[in-house]
Amino acid sequence: MINQAVKAAQETVQKSEELDIRRSPISVAAAVIYIITQLTDDKKPLKDISVVTQVAEGTIKNSYKDLYPHLLQIVPSWFAKEEDIKNLHP
């Protein structure tokens, strides 16, 4: 499952590059890691992702908000069901 999550995160980051998200790549990557972990059974708190990526929690939240409207397009359908993506907090 971990390899699947890593692959899903990589695909999500690649697809997000097509969007006009004006955030640094590390901020987008941190938000994507958070999103992908929220879609797994191994959810990680925002604080943990902030510590590991060295991106402030507020920055990750803002990047998440920017990505949120596009999640159905950027999160691979093989990784998460549309229903699960829609259940993520806006």
Backbone atoms as SQL, in Angstrom:
CREATE TABLE atoms (id INTEGER PRIMARY KEY, chain TEXT, resi INTEGER, resn TEXT, atom TEXT, x REAL, y REAL, z REAL);
INSERT INTO atoms VALUES
  (1, 'A', 1, 'MET', 'N', 0.827, -1.210, 0.000),
  (2, 'A', 1, 'MET', 'CA', 0.000, 0.000, 0.000),
  (3, 'A', 1, 'MET', 'C', 0.862, 1.260, 0.000),
  (4, 'A', 2, 'ILE', 'N', 1.991, 1.203, 0.714),
  (5, 'A', 2, 'ILE', 'CA', 2.856, 2.383, 0.776),
  (6, 'A', 2, 'ILE', 'C', 3.367, 2.747, -0.617),
  (7, 'A', 3, 'ASN', 'N', 3.808, 1.736, -1.373),
  (8, 'A', 3, 'ASN', 'CA', 4.281, 2.014, -2.733),
  (9, 'A', 3, 'ASN', 'C', 3.165, 2.612, -3.585),
  (10, 'A', 4, 'GLN', 'N', 1.937, 2.123, -3.384),
  (11, 'A', 4, 'GLN', 'CA', 0.785, 2.651, -4.118),
  (12, 'A', 4, 'GLN', 'C', 0.573, 4.124, -3.767),
  (13, 'A', 5, 'ALA', 'N', 0.697, 4.449, -2.481),
  (14, 'A', 5, 'ALA', 'CA', 0.509, 5.830, -2.029),
  (15, 'A', 5, 'ALA', 'C', 1.585, 6.739, -2.619),
  (16, 'A', 6, 'VAL', 'N', 2.817, 6.250, -2.652),
  (17, 'A', 6, 'VAL', 'CA', 3.919, 7.036, -3.229),
  (18, 'A', 6, 'VAL', 'C', 3.659, 7.276, -4.717),
  (19, 'A', 7, 'LYS', 'N', 3.254, 6.223, -5.408),
  (20, 'A', 7, 'LYS', 'CA', 2.952, 6.338, -6.846),
  (21, 'A', 7, 'LYS', 'C', 1.788, 7.318, -7.066),
  (22, 'A', 8, 'ALA', 'N', 0.762, 7.228, -6.236),
  (23, 'A', 8, 'ALA', 'CA', -0.392, 8.131, -6.348),
  (24, 'A', 8, 'ALA', 'C', 0.031, 9.581, -6.090),
  (25, 'A', 9, 'ALA', 'N', 0.902, 9.780, -5.106),
  (26, 'A', 9, 'ALA', 'CA', 1.385, 11.131, -4.808),
  (27, 'A', 9, 'ALA', 'C', 2.175, 11.685, -5.991),
  (28, 'A', 10, 'GLN', 'N', 3.023, 10.862, -6.586),
  (29, 'A', 10, 'GLN', 'CA', 3.812, 11.301, -7.741),
  (30, 'A', 10, 'GLN', 'C', 2.900, 11.696, -8.899),
  (31, 'A', 11, 'GLU', 'N', 1.900, 10.854, -9.179),
  (32, 'A', 11, 'GLU', 'CA', 0.957, 11.155, -10.270),
  (33, 'A', 11, 'GLU', 'C', 0.170, 12.429, -9.985),
  (34, 'A', 12, 'THR', 'N', -0.228, 12.597, -8.727),
  (35, 'A', 12, 'THR', 'CA', -1.006, 13.777, -8.347),
  (36, 'A', 12, 'THR', 'C', -0.183, 15.048, -8.522),
  (37, 'A', 13, 'VAL', 'N', 1.076, 14.998, -8.105),
  (38, 'A', 13, 'VAL', 'CA', 1.959, 16.159, -8.275),
  (39, 'A', 13, 'VAL', 'C', 2.133, 16.468, -9.761),
  (40, 'A', 14, 'GLN', 'N', 2.357, 15.434, -10.568),
  (41, 'A', 14, 'GLN', 'CA', 2.531, 15.651, -12.011),
  (42, 'A', 14, 'GLN', 'C', 1.287, 16.304, -12.623),
  (43, 'A', 15, 'LYS', 'N', 0.108, 15.791, -12.268),
  (44, 'A', 15, 'LYS', 'CA', -1.126, 16.362, -12.810),
  (45, 'A', 15, 'LYS', 'C', -1.355, 17.781, -12.304),
  (46, 'A', 16, 'SER', 'N', -0.930, 18.050, -11.070),
  (47, 'A', 16, 'SER', 'CA', -1.131, 19.391, -10.503),
  (48, 'A', 16, 'SER', 'C', -0.277, 20.434, -11.236),
  (49, 'A', 17, 'GLU', 'N', 0.781, 19.990, -11.870),
  (50, 'A', 17, 'GLU', 'CA', 1.646, 20.918, -12.612),
  (51, 'A', 17, 'GLU', 'C', 0.915, 21.538, -13.800),
  (52, 'A', 18, 'GLU', 'N', -0.153, 20.887, -14.257),
  (53, 'A', 18, 'GLU', 'CA', -0.940, 21.421, -15.376),
  (54, 'A', 18, 'GLU', 'C', -1.876, 22.539, -14.913),
  (55, 'A', 19, 'LEU', 'N', -2.072, 22.637, -13.610),
  (56, 'A', 19, 'LEU', 'CA', -2.958, 23.666, -13.055),
  (57, 'A', 19, 'LEU', 'C', -2.166, 24.944, -12.823),
  (58, 'A', 20, 'ASP', 'N', -2.889, 26.040, -12.704),
  (59, 'A', 20, 'ASP', 'CA', -2.228, 27.319, -12.436),
  (60, 'A', 20, 'ASP', 'C', -2.225, 27.573, -10.930),
  (61, 'A', 21, 'ILE', 'N', -1.511, 26.720, -10.205),
  (62, 'A', 21, 'ILE', 'CA', -1.409, 26.865, -8.748),
  (63, 'A', 21, 'ILE', 'C', -0.132, 27.645, -8.472),
  (64, 'A', 22, 'ARG', 'N', -0.287, 28.829, -7.954),
  (65, 'A', 22, 'ARG', 'CA', 0.889, 29.677, -7.733),
  (66, 'A', 22, 'ARG', 'C', 1.479, 29.415, -6.354),
  (67, 'A', 23, 'ARG', 'N', 2.059, 28.253, -6.228),
  (68, 'A', 23, 'ARG', 'CA', 2.706, 27.834, -4.977),
  (69, 'A', 23, 'ARG', 'C', 4.043, 27.204, -5.334),
  (70, 'A', 24, 'SER', 'N', 4.946, 27.198, -4.364),
  (71, 'A', 24, 'SER', 'CA', 6.241, 26.562, -4.627),
  (72, 'A', 24, 'SER', 'C', 6.029, 25.051, -4.759),
  (73, 'A', 25, 'PRO', 'N', 6.883, 24.392, -5.534),
  (74, 'A', 25, 'PRO', 'CA', 6.752, 22.941, -5.705),
  (75, 'A', 25, 'PRO', 'C', 6.736, 22.170, -4.389),
  (76, 'A', 26, 'ILE', 'N', 7.526, 22.580, -3.412),
  (77, 'A', 26, 'ILE', 'CA', 7.555, 21.856, -2.137),
  (78, 'A', 26, 'ILE', 'C', 6.238, 22.042, -1.376),
  (79, 'A', 27, 'SER', 'N', 5.621, 23.210, -1.506),
  (80, 'A', 27, 'SER', 'CA', 4.329, 23.454, -0.850),
  (81, 'A', 27, 'SER', 'C', 3.248, 22.566, -1.454),
  (82, 'A', 28, 'VAL', 'N', 3.263, 22.461, -2.785),
  (83, 'A', 28, 'VAL', 'CA', 2.297, 21.597, -3.481),
  (84, 'A', 28, 'VAL', 'C', 2.552, 20.143, -3.109),
  (85, 'A', 29, 'ALA', 'N', 3.816, 19.740, -3.096),
  (86, 'A', 29, 'ALA', 'CA', 4.158, 18.354, -2.758),
  (87, 'A', 29, 'ALA', 'C', 3.710, 18.022, -1.335),
  (88, 'A', 30, 'ALA', 'N', 3.920, 18.944, -0.397),
  (89, 'A', 30, 'ALA', 'CA', 3.507, 18.710, 0.993),
  (90, 'A', 30, 'ALA', 'C', 1.987, 18.555, 1.076),
  (91, 'A', 31, 'ALA', 'N', 1.262, 19.399, 0.360),
  (92, 'A', 31, 'ALA', 'CA', -0.206, 19.310, 0.358),
  (93, 'A', 31, 'ALA', 'C', -0.661, 17.994, -0.261),
  (94, 'A', 32, 'VAL', 'N', -0.003, 17.575, -1.325),
  (95, 'A', 32, 'VAL', 'CA', -0.352, 16.313, -1.986),
  (96, 'A', 32, 'VAL', 'C', -0.093, 15.134, -1.042),
  (97, 'A', 33, 'ILE', 'N', 1.022, 15.158, -0.336),
  (98, 'A', 33, 'ILE', 'CA', 1.315, 14.083, 0.622),
  (99, 'A', 33, 'ILE', 'C', 0.198, 14.024, 1.666),
  (100, 'A', 34, 'TYR', 'N', -0.208, 15.194, 2.155),
  (101, 'A', 34, 'TYR', 'CA', -1.297, 15.245, 3.130),
  (102, 'A', 34, 'TYR', 'C', -2.583, 14.661, 2.538),
  (103, 'A', 35, 'ILE', 'N', -2.934, 15.075, 1.336),
  (104, 'A', 35, 'ILE', 'CA', -4.160, 14.600, 0.666),
  (105, 'A', 35, 'ILE', 'C', -4.125, 13.084, 0.497),
  (106, 'A', 36, 'ILE', 'N', -3.021, 12.569, -0.016),
  (107, 'A', 36, 'ILE', 'CA', -2.908, 11.131, -0.270),
  (108, 'A', 36, 'ILE', 'C', -2.999, 10.342, 1.035),
  (109, 'A', 37, 'THR', 'N', -2.335, 10.844, 2.087),
  (110, 'A', 37, 'THR', 'CA', -2.410, 10.102, 3.357),
  (111, 'A', 37, 'THR', 'C', -3.825, 10.123, 3.924),
  (112, 'A', 38, 'GLN', 'N', -4.573, 11.195, 3.674),
  (113, 'A', 38, 'GLN', 'CA', -5.956, 11.267, 4.170),
  (114, 'A', 38, 'GLN', 'C', -6.859, 10.259, 3.450),
  (115, 'A', 39, 'LEU', 'N', -6.424, 9.812, 2.300),
  (116, 'A', 39, 'LEU', 'CA', -7.198, 8.839, 1.515),
  (117, 'A', 39, 'LEU', 'C', -6.796, 7.394, 1.807),
  (118, 'A', 40, 'THR', 'N', -5.886, 7.218, 2.763),
  (119, 'A', 40, 'THR', 'CA', -5.432, 5.870, 3.132),
  (120, 'A', 40, 'THR', 'C', -5.880, 5.544, 4.548),
  (121, 'A', 41, 'ASP', 'N', -5.618, 4.319, 4.955),
  (122, 'A', 41, 'ASP', 'CA', -5.911, 3.926, 6.335),
  (123, 'A', 41, 'ASP', 'C', -4.827, 4.442, 7.284),
  (124, 'A', 42, 'ASP', 'N', -3.733, 4.927, 6.712),
  (125, 'A', 42, 'ASP', 'CA', -2.592, 5.392, 7.507),
  (126, 'A', 42, 'ASP', 'C', -2.541, 6.924, 7.467),
  (127, 'A', 43, 'LYS', 'N', -3.611, 7.561, 7.964),
  (128, 'A', 43, 'LYS', 'CA', -3.700, 9.026, 7.931),
  (129, 'A', 43, 'LYS', 'C', -2.593, 9.645, 8.772),
  (130, 'A', 44, 'LYS', 'N', -2.026, 10.723, 8.271),
  (131, 'A', 44, 'LYS', 'CA', -0.962, 11.425, 8.993),
  (132, 'A', 44, 'LYS', 'C', -1.452, 12.817, 9.373),
  (133, 'A', 45, 'PRO', 'N', -1.143, 13.244, 10.604),
  (134, 'A', 45, 'PRO', 'CA', -1.524, 14.606, 10.990),
  (135, 'A', 45, 'PRO', 'C', -0.730, 15.634, 10.178),
  (136, 'A', 46, 'LEU', 'N', -1.348, 16.764, 9.950),
  (137, 'A', 46, 'LEU', 'CA', -0.711, 17.854, 9.215),
  (138, 'A', 46, 'LEU', 'C', 0.635, 18.218, 9.832),
  (139, 'A', 47, 'LYS', 'N', 0.694, 18.204, 11.163),
  (140, 'A', 47, 'LYS', 'CA', 1.931, 18.562, 11.866),
  (141, 'A', 47, 'LYS', 'C', 3.085, 17.652, 11.452),
  (142, 'A', 48, 'ASP', 'N', 2.824, 16.344, 11.337),
  (143, 'A', 48, 'ASP', 'CA', 3.876, 15.397, 10.943),
  (144, 'A', 48, 'ASP', 'C', 4.398, 15.711, 9.543),
  (145, 'A', 49, 'ILE', 'N', 3.486, 16.024, 8.650),
  (146, 'A', 49, 'ILE', 'CA', 3.893, 16.325, 7.268),
  (147, 'A', 49, 'ILE', 'C', 4.675, 17.631, 7.236),
  (148, 'A', 50, 'SER', 'N', 4.263, 18.578, 8.049),
  (149, 'A', 50, 'SER', 'CA', 4.978, 19.847, 8.150),
  (150, 'A', 50, 'SER', 'C', 6.414, 19.628, 8.627),
  (151, 'A', 51, 'VAL', 'N', 6.590, 18.797, 9.647),
  (152, 'A', 51, 'VAL', 'CA', 7.925, 18.524, 10.191),
  (153, 'A', 51, 'VAL', 'C', 8.809, 17.851, 9.144),
  (154, 'A', 52, 'VAL', 'N', 8.277, 16.840, 8.479),
  (155, 'A', 52, 'VAL', 'CA', 9.067, 16.070, 7.513),
  (156, 'A', 52, 'VAL', 'C', 9.420, 16.895, 6.274),
  (157, 'A', 53, 'THR', 'N', 8.461, 17.693, 5.780),
  (158, 'A', 53, 'THR', 'CA', 8.703, 18.463, 4.546),
  (159, 'A', 53, 'THR', 'C', 9.325, 19.825, 4.821),
  (160, 'A', 54, 'GLN', 'N', 9.323, 20.236, 6.091),
  (161, 'A', 54, 'GLN', 'CA', 9.797, 21.569, 6.501),
  (162, 'A', 54, 'GLN', 'C', 8.990, 22.683, 5.834),
  (163, 'A', 55, 'VAL', 'N', 7.695, 22.412, 5.630),
  (164, 'A', 55, 'VAL', 'CA', 6.769, 23.414, 5.106),
  (165, 'A', 55, 'VAL', 'C', 5.803, 23.741, 6.246),
  (166, 'A', 56, 'ALA', 'N', 5.588, 25.013, 6.499),
  (167, 'A', 56, 'ALA', 'CA', 4.707, 25.434, 7.604),
  (168, 'A', 56, 'ALA', 'C', 3.297, 24.882, 7.404),
  (169, 'A', 57, 'GLU', 'N', 2.641, 24.554, 8.531),
  (170, 'A', 57, 'GLU', 'CA', 1.290, 24.000, 8.473),
  (171, 'A', 57, 'GLU', 'C', 0.338, 24.930, 7.711),
  (172, 'A', 58, 'GLY', 'N', 0.445, 26.225, 7.952),
  (173, 'A', 58, 'GLY', 'CA', -0.420, 27.198, 7.267),
  (174, 'A', 58, 'GLY', 'C', -0.216, 27.180, 5.762),
  (175, 'A', 59, 'THR', 'N', 1.030, 27.007, 5.341),
  (176, 'A', 59, 'THR', 'CA', 1.346, 26.950, 3.911),
  (177, 'A', 59, 'THR', 'C', 0.750, 25.697, 3.286),
  (178, 'A', 60, 'ILE', 'N', 0.841, 24.573, 4.009),
  (179, 'A', 60, 'ILE', 'CA', 0.255, 23.326, 3.504),
  (180, 'A', 60, 'ILE', 'C', -1.261, 23.487, 3.396),
  (181, 'A', 61, 'LYS', 'N', -1.884, 24.102, 4.416),
  (182, 'A', 61, 'LYS', 'CA', -3.335, 24.317, 4.382),
  (183, 'A', 61, 'LYS', 'C', -3.740, 25.171, 3.181),
  (184, 'A', 62, 'ASN', 'N', -2.979, 26.229, 2.915),
  (185, 'A', 62, 'ASN', 'CA', -3.299, 27.108, 1.785),
  (186, 'A', 62, 'ASN', 'C', -3.129, 26.385, 0.452),
  (187, 'A', 63, 'SER', 'N', -2.085, 25.582, 0.348),
  (188, 'A', 63, 'SER', 'CA', -1.872, 24.808, -0.882),
  (189, 'A', 63, 'SER', 'C', -2.996, 23.790, -1.052),
  (190, 'A', 64, 'TYR', 'N', -3.414, 23.176, 0.048),
  (191, 'A', 64, 'TYR', 'CA', -4.521, 22.222, 0.040),
  (192, 'A', 64, 'TYR', 'C', -5.787, 22.903, -0.481),
  (193, 'A', 65, 'LYS', 'N', -6.058, 24.118, 0.025),
  (194, 'A', 65, 'LYS', 'CA', -7.249, 24.859, -0.415),
  (195, 'A', 65, 'LYS', 'C', -7.191, 25.147, -1.917),
  (196, 'A', 66, 'ASP', 'N', -6.004, 25.454, -2.414),
  (197, 'A', 66, 'ASP', 'CA', -5.842, 25.725, -3.848),
  (198, 'A', 66, 'ASP', 'C', -6.058, 24.466, -4.683),
  (199, 'A', 67, 'LEU', 'N', -5.610, 23.328, -4.157),
  (200, 'A', 67, 'LEU', 'CA', -5.726, 22.063, -4.888),
  (201, 'A', 67, 'LEU', 'C', -7.120, 21.446, -4.780),
  (202, 'A', 68, 'TYR', 'N', -7.794, 21.712, -3.674),
  (203, 'A', 68, 'TYR', 'CA', -9.055, 21.033, -3.364),
  (204, 'A', 68, 'TYR', 'C', -10.070, 21.003, -4.519),
  (205, 'A', 69, 'PRO', 'N', -10.318, 22.133, -5.201),
  (206, 'A', 69, 'PRO', 'CA', -11.330, 22.094, -6.281),
  (207, 'A', 69, 'PRO', 'C', -10.946, 21.176, -7.446),
  (208, 'A', 70, 'HIS', 'N', -9.685, 20.795, -7.511),
  (209, 'A', 70, 'HIS', 'CA', -9.178, 20.002, -8.644),
  (210, 'A', 70, 'HIS', 'C', -8.904, 18.543, -8.288),
  (211, 'A', 71, 'LEU', 'N', -9.211, 18.150, -7.056),
  (212, 'A', 71, 'LEU', 'CA', -8.814, 16.813, -6.595),
  (213, 'A', 71, 'LEU', 'C', -9.339, 15.682, -7.475),
  (214, 'A', 72, 'LEU', 'N', -10.568, 15.790, -7.948),
  (215, 'A', 72, 'LEU', 'CA', -11.111, 14.706, -8.784),
  (216, 'A', 72, 'LEU', 'C', -10.322, 14.557, -10.083),
  (217, 'A', 73, 'GLN', 'N', -9.724, 15.648, -10.542),
  (218, 'A', 73, 'GLN', 'CA', -8.932, 15.590, -11.778),
  (219, 'A', 73, 'GLN', 'C', -7.500, 15.123, -11.532),
  (220, 'A', 74, 'ILE', 'N', -6.958, 15.426, -10.364),
  (221, 'A', 74, 'ILE', 'CA', -5.525, 15.158, -10.170),
  (222, 'A', 74, 'ILE', 'C', -5.204, 13.906, -9.360),
  (223, 'A', 75, 'VAL', 'N', -6.110, 13.486, -8.470),
  (224, 'A', 75, 'VAL', 'CA', -5.859, 12.252, -7.707),
  (225, 'A', 75, 'VAL', 'C', -6.219, 11.074, -8.612),
  (226, 'A', 76, 'PRO', 'N', -5.305, 10.125, -8.792),
  (227, 'A', 76, 'PRO', 'CA', -5.572, 8.999, -9.705),
  (228, 'A', 76, 'PRO', 'C', -6.819, 8.205, -9.294),
  (229, 'A', 77, 'SER', 'N', -7.658, 7.924, -10.264),
  (230, 'A', 77, 'SER', 'CA', -8.904, 7.197, -9.987),
  (231, 'A', 77, 'SER', 'C', -8.628, 5.764, -9.525),
  (232, 'A', 78, 'TRP', 'N', -7.469, 5.208, -9.897),
  (233, 'A', 78, 'TRP', 'CA', -7.135, 3.847, -9.450),
  (234, 'A', 78, 'TRP', 'C', -6.787, 3.821, -7.959),
  (235, 'A', 79, 'PHE', 'N', -6.480, 4.999, -7.402),
  (236, 'A', 79, 'PHE', 'CA', -6.059, 5.054, -5.996),
  (237, 'A', 79, 'PHE', 'C', -7.220, 5.331, -5.044),
  (238, 'A', 80, 'ALA', 'N', -8.115, 6.219, -5.448),
  (239, 'A', 80, 'ALA', 'CA', -9.201, 6.615, -4.538),
  (240, 'A', 80, 'ALA', 'C', -10.512, 6.749, -5.295),
  (241, 'A', 81, 'LYS', 'N', -11.588, 6.350, -4.616),
  (242, 'A', 81, 'LYS', 'CA', -12.918, 6.483, -5.198),
  (243, 'A', 81, 'LYS', 'C', -13.348, 7.948, -5.146),
  (244, 'A', 82, 'GLU', 'N', -14.154, 8.325, -6.126),
  (245, 'A', 82, 'GLU', 'CA', -14.669, 9.698, -6.191),
  (246, 'A', 82, 'GLU', 'C', -15.359, 10.080, -4.868),
  (247, 'A', 83, 'GLU', 'N', -16.102, 9.153, -4.328),
  (248, 'A', 83, 'GLU', 'CA', -16.834, 9.372, -3.065),
  (249, 'A', 83, 'GLU', 'C', -15.860, 9.703, -1.927),
  (250, 'A', 84, 'ASP', 'N', -14.742, 8.987, -1.852),
  (251, 'A', 84, 'ASP', 'CA', -13.750, 9.236, -0.797),
  (252, 'A', 84, 'ASP', 'C', -13.089, 10.596, -0.967),
  (253, 'A', 85, 'ILE', 'N', -12.827, 10.951, -2.213),
  (254, 'A', 85, 'ILE', 'CA', -12.220, 12.267, -2.485),
  (255, 'A', 85, 'ILE', 'C', -13.199, 13.374, -2.083),
  (256, 'A', 86, 'LYS', 'N', -14.470, 13.191, -2.428),
  (257, 'A', 86, 'LYS', 'CA', -15.479, 14.196, -2.090),
  (258, 'A', 86, 'LYS', 'C', -15.682, 14.318, -0.583),
  (259, 'A', 87, 'ASN', 'N', -15.345, 13.264, 0.163),
  (260, 'A', 87, 'ASN', 'CA', -15.501, 13.298, 1.620),
  (261, 'A', 87, 'ASN', 'C', -14.362, 14.012, 2.339),
  (262, 'A', 88, 'LEU', 'N', -13.327, 14.401, 1.613),
  (263, 'A', 88, 'LEU', 'CA', -12.241, 15.162, 2.237),
  (264, 'A', 88, 'LEU', 'C', -12.767, 16.552, 2.608),
  (265, 'A', 89, 'HIS', 'N', -12.234, 17.115, 3.678),
  (266, 'A', 89, 'HIS', 'CA', -12.670, 18.447, 4.102),
  (267, 'A', 89, 'HIS', 'C', -12.224, 19.491, 3.098),
  (268, 'A', 90, 'PRO', 'N', -13.140, 20.417, 2.738),
  (269, 'A', 90, 'PRO', 'CA', -12.741, 21.504, 1.820),
  (270, 'A', 90, 'PRO', 'C', -11.800, 22.493, 2.483);
